Amino acid sequence: MTDRDIGMEILERIKEIKRHKSGDVQLKSTTLANPSPAQIIRKKLELSQASLVVALHGWQLKSTLLI
């Protein structure tokens, strides 16, 4: 495990957002189109509803562990 100060990281990001809003710094931003309904995504991936739920749950767990 690394010794991270999550509270300090959050405060730094809040300060960065404030600087961005005031125009002092330019942050990368991405505009996303409206997401497709889950049925269309499942069809494209050829997954059942249960399989998609399992895949998303696994992805969520991995994302949470990286924090």
N, C-alpha and C positions, 0 to 999 in steps of 0.2 A: 504494500500500500504506500501511496505517496502522502506526504504531509501537506495537504492543501487547505487553505483557509477559504472555504466556500463563501463565507460572509463577506470577506474582503473582495473576492472576485466579483460578487454580485454588486457591491458598492462601486467598484471600478467600472463595471458595465453600465450602471446607472449614470455615472458621471460622463461616460463616453456618449451615451444616448443624449444627455443634456447638451454636450458640446456639438453633437450632430444637429440637434434641433435649432441651436443658435447659429449654425452655419460655420462654426470654427473647424469642423472636421467632416470629411466626406466618408460615409460608411457604404459598403457594398449593400445593395438591396436587389431583391428579385421579386418580380410581380408574377404571381401564379394565376393561371386561368382557373375557372371553376372546375373543381374535381369531377370526375365521372362518377355516376352512381356505382355503388358496390357491385351490383349485378353485372354491369358492363366490365368492370375490372376483373371480376371472377371469370367471366366468359373468356376474356382475352388471355388470362393466365391458365385457363382450363382447370380451375379449382372449385371444389364444392364449398358451400358456405362454411362448413366445419374446418376444412383445410385452410381456408383464408384466415379464419379466426386464429388457428394455431400458428400460422405464419406471422400474422401481425403481433400476436402475443410474444412470440420468440424475438421479433425485431424490437419490440418495446422493452423487453428484459435486457437485451444487449445494449440498447441506448441508455437505459437507466444505470447499467453497470459502468458505463464509460464516464459518468459524471463524477 
